[in-house]
Amino acid sequence: MTRTDKTGHFFSPCGRYTRSTEGRGVEVYIEYALAENFLLDGALLYLAQKTVRLPVAKGRLFLAAAGGAAFAVLFPFFNLSAVWAFAVRYLFGLVLVLAATRAETVKEYALAAIFFYLYTFAFGGLLLGMYAFFDLEYDMAGGYFVSSVPMGAVLAAGLVFLIAVLRLFGALYRRYRRTKLLYRCKILLSDGREDTGTGFLDTGNHLSFCGRPACLVDPVAARRLFGGPPPEGEMKSLYVHTVTGDGELKIFPARLVIYSGEHENIIDNVYFALAPAPLGKGYDIILHPQLCKEEGRRVQKITAKDTSALEKTDSR
């Protein structure tokens, strides 16, 4: 245990030490301060790298977190003015990011640093809210939290913060990826009937019929296209095998138009299988990946070479 008249705990660029009530001093348990700062620095650096989708090097992350913990314990002993203390703390935050991050461009480093500081301030706000909600005693001095809150409570808050941020950005990223794979489409039957909807490019769709790519169409979209129940008795059958067993899908040919920006790609003789259940929210068709080869912002038409490589499915 070390006694000092300085204050603070540095989980970059601000933090918390445990305060005693003896006189004007602050009792600092070095092992607790090191452990707490190490875990919090590591969590914040990990979040920053995951947000920018950078590879996490465990060794570098460990060393950066250890350096941040050591700096947090030693920094209160420096007799710096408020301006210099502010500058040193934030510059050292950049050093932590550089030490922990394995990026290829300056932009990636800059983004990691930005998110590191954003998460630092957000977590500091979470602590302040927790102190206020539970009416806990705390003070701020030189950018450091000074309080008598147990280390376990702070680490629990850090764990909740870590899980919440990871889940939030995971959901946002999945939604972003899904949006990039959506196309406005039109299905045209030989008798002139048509329906416009949204197609989802699913790289896992390997359906084919007679060597041609096959798409899945939502039952509601099929009713709109045919103006009522699809005439399944007039359709051919596509036999499929899945992990849940063998199945049979009714299939029909049609022309498909895929829109990409101002461009449209017209593909003839595309087969559409009636999905046995509604598809996911936000789209009406599951497109075959061979139908959507992107070059720039344009969707290119499928070629005979592409279709020859398709996996054939038994049909009747």
C-alpha positions as CSV (number, residue, x, y, z in Angstrom):
1,M,0.0,0.0,0.0
2,T,1.3,3.5,-0.9
3,R,0.2,6.8,0.5
4,T,0.2,9.9,-1.6
5,D,-1.6,13.2,-1.7
6,K,-2.2,12.8,-5.5
7,T,-5.4,11.5,-6.9
8,G,-6.6,9.4,-9.8
9,H,-6.9,6.1,-11.5
10,F,-6.1,6.1,-15.3
11,F,-8.1,3.9,-17.6
12,S,-7.0,6.4,-20.3
13,P,-7.5,9.3,-20.2
14,C,-9.3,9.5,-16.8
15,G,-9.9,7.1,-14.0
16,R,-10.5,6.3,-10.3
17,Y,-8.6,5.4,-7.2
18,T,-10.0,4.2,-3.9
19,R,-10.1,6.9,-1.3
20,S,-9.6,6.7,2.4
21,T,-10.9,9.0,5.0
22,E,-7.7,9.5,6.9
23,G,-6.6,13.2,6.8
24,R,-6.1,14.7,3.3
25,G,-4.2,11.8,1.8
26,V,-5.2,9.0,-0.5
27,E,-4.4,5.4,0.2
28,V,-3.6,3.6,-3.0
29,Y,-3.4,-0.2,-3.1
30,I,-0.9,-0.6,-5.9
31,E,-1.9,-4.2,-6.8
32,Y,-5.6,-3.2,-7.0
33,A,-4.9,-0.1,-9.1
34,L,-2.6,-2.1,-11.5
35,A,-5.2,-4.9,-11.9
36,E,-8.1,-2.6,-12.4
37,N,-6.4,-0.3,-14.9
38,F,-4.9,-3.3,-16.8
39,L,-8.4,-4.8,-17.3
40,L,-10.1,-1.6,-18.2
41,D,-7.4,-0.4,-20.6
42,G,-7.4,-3.8,-22.2
43,A,-11.2,-3.8,-22.6
44,L,-11.2,-0.3,-24.1
45,L,-8.4,-1.1,-26.5
46,Y,-10.1,-4.3,-27.5
47,L,-13.4,-2.6,-28.2
48,A,-11.6,0.1,-30.4
49,Q,-9.9,-2.6,-32.5
50,K,-13.1,-4.7,-32.9
51,T,-15.1,-1.6,-33.9
52,V,-12.6,-0.8,-36.7
53,R,-12.5,-4.6,-37.5
54,L,-8.8,-4.9,-37.0
55,P,-7.1,-8.1,-36.0
56,V,-6.5,-8.3,-32.3
57,A,-2.9,-9.2,-31.4
58,K,-3.2,-10.6,-27.9
59,G,0.5,-10.0,-27.1
60,R,0.4,-6.4,-28.1
61,L,-2.9,-5.8,-26.4
62,F,-1.4,-7.3,-23.2
63,L,1.7,-5.1,-23.3
64,A,-0.3,-2.0,-24.0
65,A,-2.8,-2.6,-21.2
66,A,0.2,-3.3,-18.8
67,G,1.8,-0.1,-19.9
68,G,-1.4,1.8,-19.4
69,A,-1.8,0.4,-15.9
70,A,1.8,1.3,-14.9
71,F,1.4,4.8,-16.3
72,A,-1.9,5.2,-14.3
73,V,-0.1,4.4,-11.0
74,L,3.0,6.5,-11.7
75,F,1.4,9.5,-13.3
76,P,-0.1,11.1,-10.1
77,F,3.5,11.4,-8.7
78,F,4.4,13.8,-11.6
79,N,4.2,17.5,-10.6
80,L,2.7,18.8,-13.9
81,S,0.6,21.8,-14.5
82,A,-3.1,21.2,-15.5
83,V,-2.3,22.0,-19.2
84,W,0.7,19.6,-19.3
85,A,-1.1,16.9,-17.4
86,F,-4.0,17.1,-19.9
87,A,-1.6,16.9,-22.9
88,V,0.5,14.1,-21.5
89,R,-2.6,11.9,-20.6
90,Y,-4.1,12.2,-24.0
91,L,-0.9,11.8,-25.9
92,F,-0.2,8.6,-23.9
93,G,-3.6,7.4,-25.0
94,L,-2.4,7.6,-28.6
95,V,0.8,5.6,-27.6
96,L,-1.4,2.9,-26.1
97,V,-3.4,2.7,-29.4
98,L,-0.2,2.5,-31.5
99,A,1.2,-0.2,-29.2
100,A,-1.9,-2.3,-29.2
101,T,-3.1,-1.9,-32.8
102,R,-1.8,-3.8,-35.8
103,A,-3.1,-1.7,-38.7
104,E,-2.0,-1.2,-42.3
105,T,-3.0,2.4,-42.8
106,V,-2.9,5.7,-40.9
107,K,-6.7,5.9,-41.3
108,E,-7.1,2.6,-39.4
109,Y,-4.9,3.9,-36.6
110,A,-6.8,7.2,-36.5
111,L,-10.2,5.4,-36.3
112,A,-9.0,3.1,-33.6
113,A,-7.7,6.1,-31.6
114,I,-11.0,7.9,-32.1
115,F,-13.1,5.0,-30.9
116,F,-10.7,4.4,-28.0
117,Y,-11.3,8.0,-26.7
118,L,-15.1,7.7,-27.4
119,Y,-15.4,4.5,-25.4
120,T,-13.2,6.0,-22.6
121,F,-15.5,9.0,-22.2
122,A,-18.6,6.8,-22.6
123,F,-17.4,4.5,-19.8
124,G,-16.5,7.5,-17.7
125,G,-20.1,8.7,-18.1
126,L,-21.4,5.3,-17.2
127,L,-19.4,5.4,-13.9
128,L,-20.7,8.9,-13.1
129,G,-24.2,7.7,-13.8
130,M,-23.7,4.7,-11.5
131,Y,-22.3,6.9,-8.7
132,A,-25.2,9.3,-9.0
133,F,-27.9,6.6,-9.2
134,F,-26.6,4.7,-6.1
135,D,-25.7,8.0,-4.3
136,L,-22.1,6.9,-4.1
137,E,-19.4,9.3,-2.8
138,Y,-16.9,10.5,-5.5
139,D,-14.9,13.4,-6.6
140,M,-13.0,14.5,-9.6
141,A,-9.5,15.9,-9.5
142,G,-7.1,16.4,-12.4
143,G,-9.2,14.2,-14.7
144,Y,-9.3,11.3,-12.2
145,F,-12.2,9.7,-10.4
146,V,-11.6,9.6,-6.6
147,S,-14.1,7.4,-4.8
148,S,-14.6,4.6,-2.3
149,V,-16.4,2.4,-4.7
150,P,-15.1,-1.2,-4.6
151,M,-13.0,-2.4,-7.6
152,G,-15.4,-5.2,-8.3
153,A,-18.3,-2.8,-8.9
154,V,-16.2,-0.8,-11.5
155,L,-15.1,-4.0,-13.2
156,A,-18.7,-5.3,-13.3
157,A,-19.7,-2.0,-15.0
158,G,-16.8,-2.4,-17.4
159,L,-18.0,-5.9,-18.3
160,V,-21.5,-4.7,-19.0
161,F,-20.2,-1.9,-21.1
162,L,-18.0,-4.3,-23.1
163,I,-20.8,-6.8,-23.8
164,A,-23.3,-4.0,-24.7
165,V,-20.9,-2.3,-27.2
166,L,-19.9,-5.6,-28.8
167,R,-23.5,-6.6,-29.3
168,L,-24.5,-3.2,-30.6
169,F,-21.8,-2.9,-33.2
170,G,-22.3,-6.6,-34.2
171,A,-25.9,-5.9,-34.9
172,L,-25.1,-2.7,-36.8
173,Y,-22.5,-4.4,-38.9
174,R,-24.8,-7.3,-39.8
175,R,-27.4,-4.9,-40.9
176,Y,-24.9,-2.9,-42.9
177,R,-23.7,-6.1,-44.7
178,R,-27.3,-7.2,-45.3
179,T,-28.2,-3.8,-46.8
180,K,-25.3,-4.0,-49.2
181,L,-26.6,-7.3,-50.5
182,L,-30.1,-6.0,-51.3
183,Y,-31.2,-5.3,-54.9
184,R,-34.5,-4.0,-56.4
185,C,-35.8,-6.7,-58.7
186,K,-38.6,-7.5,-61.1
187,I,-40.0,-10.9,-62.1
188,L,-41.7,-11.0,-65.5
189,L,-43.8,-14.0,-66.7
190,S,-44.2,-14.9,-70.3
191,D,-47.8,-13.8,-70.3
192,G,-46.8,-10.2,-69.2
193,R,-47.6,-10.5,-65.5
194,E,-44.9,-9.0,-63.3
195,D,-44.0,-8.1,-59.8
196,T,-41.4,-5.8,-58.3
197,G,-39.7,-6.6,-55.0
198,T,-36.4,-6.7,-53.1
199,G,-33.9,-9.5,-53.7
200,F,-31.3,-10.6,-51.2
201,L,-28.0,-11.9,-52.6
202,D,-27.3,-15.1,-50.6
203,T,-23.9,-16.6,-51.3
204,G,-25.2,-19.8,-49.7
205,N,-27.9,-20.3,-52.3
206,H,-26.7,-23.2,-54.5
207,L,-30.0,-24.1,-56.0
208,S,-30.0,-24.9,-59.8
209,F,-32.4,-26.5,-62.2
210,C,-31.2,-27.9,-65.6
211,G,-27.9,-26.2,-65.2
212,R,-29.5,-22.8,-64.6
213,P,-29.4,-20.8,-61.3
214,A,-32.5,-20.9,-59.2
215,C,-33.9,-18.3,-56.8
216,L,-36.4,-18.6,-54.0
217,V,-39.5,-16.4,-54.0
218,D,-41.5,-15.5,-51.0
219,P,-45.1,-17.0,-51.0
220,V,-46.7,-13.6,-50.6
221,A,-44.6,-12.2,-53.6
222,A,-45.7,-15.3,-55.6
223,R,-49.3,-14.6,-55.0
224,R,-48.9,-11.0,-56.1
225,L,-47.1,-12.2,-59.3
226,F,-49.7,-14.7,-60.2
227,G,-52.7,-12.7,-59.0
228,G,-53.7,-15.4,-56.6
229,P,-52.5,-18.9,-55.6
230,P,-49.6,-20.1,-57.8
231,P,-50.6,-22.9,-60.2
232,E,-48.4,-25.5,-58.6
233,G,-50.0,-28.3,-60.6
234,E,-48.6,-26.8,-63.8
235,M,-45.1,-26.4,-62.4
236,K,-42.1,-28.7,-62.4
237,S,-40.5,-30.1,-59.2
238,L,-37.1,-29.4,-57.8
239,Y,-35.9,-31.9,-55.4
240,V,-33.5,-30.6,-52.7
241,H,-31.6,-32.2,-49.9
242,T,-31.0,-30.3,-46.6
243,V,-29.8,-31.1,-43.1
244,T,-33.4,-31.6,-42.1
245,G,-34.1,-34.1,-44.9
246,D,-35.2,-34.3,-48.5
247,G,-37.8,-31.9,-49.9
248,E,-39.7,-30.9,-53.0
249,L,-40.1,-27.3,-54.3
250,K,-42.4,-26.2,-57.1
251,I,-40.4,-24.2,-59.7
252,F,-41.3,-22.0,-62.7
253,P,-39.2,-20.0,-65.3
254,A,-39.4,-16.3,-65.7
255,R,-37.3,-13.3,-66.7
256,L,-35.5,-11.5,-63.9
257,V,-34.5,-7.8,-63.9
258,I,-31.9,-6.7,-61.3
259,Y,-31.5,-3.0,-60.8
260,S,-28.2,-1.6,-59.7
261,G,-28.3,2.2,-59.4
262,E,-29.3,3.5,-62.8
263,H,-28.4,0.3,-64.5
264,E,-30.6,-2.8,-65.1
265,N,-29.6,-6.3,-65.9
266,I,-32.1,-8.4,-67.7
267,I,-31.6,-12.2,-67.3
268,D,-33.8,-14.7,-69.2
269,N,-34.7,-18.2,-68.2
270,V,-34.2,-17.8,-64.5
271,Y,-35.9,-20.4,-62.4
272,F,-37.9,-19.5,-59.3
273,A,-38.7,-22.0,-56.6
274,L,-41.7,-21.3,-54.3
275,A,-40.4,-21.0,-50.8
276,P,-42.3,-23.3,-48.4
277,A,-42.3,-20.5,-45.7
278,P,-42.0,-16.7,-45.7
279,L,-38.5,-15.4,-46.2
280,G,-36.8,-12.9,-43.9
281,K,-38.0,-9.4,-43.3
282,G,-37.0,-6.9,-45.9
283,Y,-36.8,-9.0,-49.0
284,D,-39.0,-11.1,-51.4
285,I,-36.5,-13.1,-53.3
286,I,-33.3,-15.0,-52.4
287,L,-31.0,-14.5,-55.4
288,H,-28.5,-16.9,-56.7
289,P,-24.9,-15.5,-56.3
290,Q,-24.1,-16.3,-60.0
291,L,-26.8,-13.7,-61.0
292,C,-25.1,-10.8,-59.2
293,K,-21.5,-10.4,-60.1
294,E,-20.7,-6.8,-59.2
295,E,-18.1,-4.8,-61.0
296,G,-18.1,-1.3,-59.6
297,R,-21.7,-0.4,-59.3
298,R,-23.0,-2.5,-62.1
299,V,-24.5,-5.9,-62.0
300,Q,-23.2,-8.0,-64.8
301,K,-25.2,-10.5,-66.8
302,I,-24.6,-14.2,-66.1
303,T,-22.6,-16.0,-68.8
304,A,-22.6,-19.5,-70.2
305,K,-19.3,-20.1,-68.5
306,D,-20.7,-19.2,-65.1
307,T,-23.7,-21.6,-65.5
308,S,-21.5,-24.5,-66.4
309,A,-19.8,-24.4,-63.0
310,L,-23.1,-24.5,-61.1
311,E,-23.8,-27.5,-59.0
312,K,-26.6,-29.5,-60.6
313,T,-29.6,-30.7,-58.6
314,D,-31.7,-33.7,-59.6
315,S,-34.9,-32.5,-61.2
316,R,-38.0,-34.0,-62.7
